[in-house]
Amino acid sequence: MEVLSFLGIVVGVGALLLGNVLEGGQLSAILNPIAFMIVIGGTMGAVMVHTPTKIFLKSLGAFPRVFFPPKLKAELVVKQFMVMARACKKDGSLQAGNYENKFDDAFIRKAIKMLADNAEVDLIEDILHRDIDLEERNHRLHAEVYKSMGGYSPTIGLVGAILGLINVMSYLDSPSQLGHGLAVAFTATLYGVSFANLVFIPVAEKLTILSEREANFRDMVVAGVVSIRSGESLSTTESRLRSYLDDRLASGWN
């Protein structure tokens, strides 16, 4: 579990609630289901209009990745690749087929299968990099959905505020009803801005970072397979693989 993501939301929301209490406010004053419905419902509706169905549904399914990102285990993969590289160096690339089932990652298994089939280096790079680009593009589309939510949310909050003020105007002759309309107006604005800056935009940025890490990891796999297929020395293969572990994004791999 990515504890920092969970902790970030808790700290952000907690700071708002604590600040409200310290200023003398009551928790019940900012818990408004009507304002929540307006902001979340309006935001989702706006995003659904401009997003294709499959992308929208998959983007919702990508949300848990923020808290439970895939464990890439790059260090272990490098060690396993070096074992495979020694076997291939000794008995040829066909030996790579014996290692295919040692990996759970479908992309790695595909790369190793191409190595065992003695595919040309150019073909290996072309097919695998196309797969990487496709996956990265899909991840980017998912992140864009949350960025859109972050853009619409404050505006929908403003719409909720206007609706609340309209209700206030209709109750000018009934002072006892004014408080309800004003509550919806201000809490809708609060929800719109808060959800945008504490949830939607951070989620989009986190998904983008995770996508970059995965793409870098898969680039490492391609580099390793290509190095083995090209007949490079074991020390060169290991250097190529470990150069990716030294990358600044590697800190979040394991």
C-alpha positions as CSV (number, residue, x, y, z in Angstrom):
1,M,0.0,0.0,0.0
2,E,1.2,3.5,-0.8
3,V,0.9,4.9,2.7
4,L,1.8,8.4,1.6
5,S,-1.2,8.8,-0.7
6,F,-3.6,7.7,2.0
7,L,-1.9,9.9,4.5
8,G,-1.9,12.9,2.2
9,I,-5.7,12.8,1.9
10,V,-6.1,12.3,5.6
11,V,-3.8,15.2,6.4
12,G,-5.4,17.5,3.8
13,V,-9.0,16.8,4.9
14,G,-8.0,16.8,8.6
15,A,-6.3,20.2,8.3
16,L,-9.5,21.7,6.9
17,L,-11.7,20.1,9.5
18,L,-9.3,21.1,12.3
19,G,-9.0,24.6,11.0
20,N,-12.8,24.9,11.0
21,V,-13.0,23.8,14.6
22,L,-10.2,26.1,15.7
23,E,-12.0,29.0,14.1
24,G,-15.1,28.2,16.2
25,G,-17.0,26.4,13.5
26,Q,-19.0,23.2,13.9
27,L,-18.4,20.0,11.9
28,S,-22.1,19.8,11.0
29,A,-21.9,23.2,9.4
30,I,-19.7,22.0,6.6
31,L,-21.4,18.6,6.1
32,N,-24.0,19.3,3.5
33,P,-25.2,16.3,1.4
34,I,-27.0,18.6,-1.0
35,A,-23.9,20.5,-1.8
36,F,-22.0,17.2,-2.1
37,M,-24.5,15.9,-4.5
38,I,-24.4,19.0,-6.7
39,V,-20.6,19.1,-6.8
40,I,-19.8,15.4,-7.3
41,G,-22.8,14.7,-9.5
42,G,-22.2,17.8,-11.7
43,T,-18.5,17.0,-12.0
44,M,-19.1,13.4,-13.0
45,G,-21.8,14.4,-15.4
46,A,-19.5,16.9,-17.1
47,V,-16.7,14.4,-17.4
48,M,-19.0,11.7,-18.7
49,V,-20.1,14.0,-21.5
50,H,-16.7,14.5,-23.0
51,T,-15.1,11.1,-22.1
52,P,-15.7,7.9,-24.1
53,T,-17.4,5.2,-22.0
54,K,-14.5,2.7,-21.9
55,I,-11.9,5.4,-21.0
56,F,-14.2,6.7,-18.2
57,L,-14.9,3.3,-16.7
58,K,-11.2,2.3,-16.9
59,S,-10.2,5.6,-15.3
60,L,-12.4,4.9,-12.3
61,G,-10.8,1.4,-12.1
62,A,-7.4,3.1,-12.1
63,F,-8.2,5.0,-8.9
64,P,-7.0,2.2,-6.5
65,R,-3.5,2.3,-8.2
66,V,-2.9,5.6,-6.3
67,F,-3.0,3.6,-3.0
68,F,-2.0,0.2,-4.3
69,P,0.5,0.7,-7.1
70,P,2.0,-2.4,-8.9
71,K,5.1,-3.8,-7.2
72,L,7.6,-3.9,-10.0
73,K,10.5,-5.5,-8.0
74,A,13.1,-4.1,-10.4
75,E,16.1,-5.3,-8.3
76,L,14.8,-8.9,-8.4
77,V,14.1,-8.7,-12.1
78,V,17.7,-7.6,-12.8
79,K,19.1,-10.6,-10.8
80,Q,16.8,-13.0,-12.7
81,F,17.8,-11.5,-16.0
82,M,21.4,-11.9,-15.2
83,V,20.8,-15.6,-14.4
84,M,19.0,-15.9,-17.8
85,A,21.8,-14.0,-19.5
86,R,24.5,-16.4,-18.3
87,A,22.4,-19.4,-19.5
88,C,21.9,-17.8,-22.9
89,K,25.6,-16.8,-23.1
90,K,26.5,-20.5,-22.5
91,D,23.9,-22.3,-24.6
92,G,22.2,-19.8,-26.8
93,S,19.0,-17.6,-26.8
94,L,16.8,-20.7,-26.8
95,Q,17.6,-21.1,-23.1
96,A,15.5,-18.0,-22.4
97,G,12.4,-20.1,-22.9
98,N,13.2,-21.9,-19.6
99,Y,12.8,-18.6,-17.7
100,E,9.6,-17.3,-19.2
101,N,7.3,-18.8,-16.5
102,K,9.5,-17.4,-13.7
103,F,8.0,-14.0,-14.3
104,D,4.4,-12.9,-13.4
105,D,4.5,-9.8,-15.6
106,A,2.9,-10.4,-19.0
107,F,5.2,-7.9,-20.7
108,I,8.4,-9.6,-19.4
109,R,7.1,-13.0,-20.5
110,K,6.4,-11.6,-24.0
111,A,9.9,-10.1,-24.2
112,I,11.5,-13.3,-23.1
113,K,9.4,-15.3,-25.6
114,M,10.7,-13.1,-28.4
115,L,14.2,-13.6,-27.2
116,A,13.8,-17.4,-27.1
117,D,12.3,-17.3,-30.7
118,N,15.5,-15.5,-31.8
119,A,13.6,-12.5,-33.1
120,E,15.6,-9.7,-34.7
121,V,16.7,-6.9,-32.4
122,D,14.9,-4.3,-34.5
123,L,11.7,-6.3,-34.3
124,I,12.0,-6.8,-30.5
125,E,12.5,-3.1,-30.0
126,D,9.7,-2.1,-32.4
127,I,7.0,-4.4,-30.9
128,L,7.9,-3.9,-27.2
129,H,8.2,-0.1,-27.5
130,R,4.8,0.0,-29.2
131,D,3.4,-1.9,-26.3
132,I,5.0,0.6,-23.9
133,D,3.7,3.6,-25.8
134,L,0.2,2.1,-25.9
135,E,0.1,1.4,-22.2
136,E,1.6,4.9,-21.4
137,R,-1.0,6.5,-23.6
138,N,-3.8,4.7,-21.8
139,H,-2.5,5.7,-18.4
140,R,-2.2,9.3,-19.6
141,L,-5.9,9.2,-20.7
142,H,-6.9,8.0,-17.2
143,A,-4.9,10.8,-15.6
144,E,-6.5,13.3,-18.0
145,V,-10.0,12.2,-16.7
146,Y,-9.0,13.2,-13.2
147,K,-7.4,16.4,-14.4
148,S,-10.7,17.2,-16.0
149,M,-12.6,16.5,-12.8
150,G,-10.2,18.9,-11.1
151,G,-11.0,21.5,-13.7
152,Y,-14.8,21.1,-13.5
153,S,-15.2,20.7,-9.8
154,P,-14.6,24.3,-8.7
155,T,-16.8,25.6,-11.5
156,I,-19.6,23.2,-10.5
157,G,-19.1,24.4,-6.9
158,L,-19.7,27.9,-8.1
159,V,-22.8,26.8,-9.8
160,G,-24.0,25.2,-6.5
161,A,-23.2,28.5,-4.8
162,I,-25.4,30.4,-7.3
163,L,-28.2,27.9,-6.8
164,G,-27.9,28.5,-3.0
165,L,-28.1,32.2,-3.5
166,I,-31.1,31.9,-5.8
167,N,-32.9,30.1,-3.0
168,V,-31.8,32.7,-0.5
169,M,-33.4,35.4,-2.7
170,S,-36.6,33.5,-2.8
171,Y,-36.7,33.3,1.0
172,L,-36.0,37.0,1.8
173,D,-39.5,37.3,3.4
174,S,-38.7,34.2,5.6
175,P,-35.5,34.8,7.5
176,S,-35.6,31.4,9.1
177,Q,-35.0,29.8,5.7
178,L,-32.0,32.0,4.7
179,G,-29.5,29.9,6.6
180,H,-30.2,26.8,4.6
181,G,-29.7,28.5,1.2
182,L,-26.5,30.2,2.4
183,A,-25.2,26.9,3.7
184,V,-25.6,25.2,0.4
185,A,-24.0,28.2,-1.4
186,F,-20.8,28.3,0.7
187,T,-20.3,24.5,1.2
188,A,-20.8,23.8,-2.5
189,T,-17.9,26.2,-3.3
190,L,-15.9,24.6,-0.5
191,Y,-16.5,21.1,-1.8
192,G,-15.7,22.1,-5.4
193,V,-12.3,23.7,-4.6
194,S,-11.4,21.1,-2.0
195,F,-12.2,18.0,-4.1
196,A,-10.2,19.5,-7.0
197,N,-7.1,20.3,-5.0
198,L,-7.1,17.5,-2.4
199,V,-8.3,14.6,-4.6
200,F,-8.8,15.0,-8.3
201,I,-5.7,16.9,-9.3
202,P,-3.3,15.0,-6.9
203,V,-4.7,11.6,-8.2
204,A,-4.1,12.7,-11.8
205,E,-0.5,13.6,-11.0
206,K,0.1,10.4,-9.0
207,L,-1.2,8.3,-11.9
208,T,1.1,10.2,-14.3
209,I,4.1,9.5,-12.0
210,L,3.2,5.8,-11.7
211,S,2.9,5.6,-15.5
212,E,6.4,7.0,-15.9
213,R,7.8,4.5,-13.4
214,E,6.2,1.6,-15.2
215,A,7.4,2.8,-18.6
216,N,10.9,3.2,-17.3
217,F,10.8,-0.3,-15.8
218,R,9.6,-1.7,-19.1
219,D,12.4,0.2,-21.0
220,M,14.8,-1.6,-18.6
221,V,13.3,-5.0,-19.7
222,V,13.7,-4.1,-23.3
223,A,17.3,-3.0,-22.8
224,G,18.1,-6.3,-21.1
225,V,16.5,-8.5,-23.7
226,V,18.1,-6.6,-26.5
227,S,21.5,-6.8,-24.8
228,I,21.2,-10.5,-24.4
229,R,20.0,-11.0,-28.0
230,S,22.8,-8.8,-29.3
231,G,25.4,-11.1,-27.6
232,E,26.8,-8.4,-25.4
233,S,29.1,-9.3,-22.5
234,L,27.5,-10.1,-19.2
235,S,29.1,-7.1,-17.6
236,T,27.6,-4.8,-20.3
237,T,24.2,-6.4,-19.9
238,E,24.3,-5.9,-16.1
239,S,25.5,-2.3,-16.6
240,R,22.6,-1.5,-18.9
241,L,20.1,-3.0,-16.5
242,R,21.5,-1.3,-13.4
243,S,21.6,2.1,-15.1
244,Y,17.8,2.0,-14.9
245,L,18.0,1.1,-11.2
246,D,20.0,4.3,-10.6
247,D,17.4,6.4,-12.2
248,R,15.6,8.8,-9.9
249,L,12.2,7.1,-10.6
250,A,13.6,3.8,-9.3
251,S,13.0,4.8,-5.7
252,G,9.3,3.9,-6.1
253,W,9.8,0.6,-7.9
254,N,10.2,-1.9,-5.1
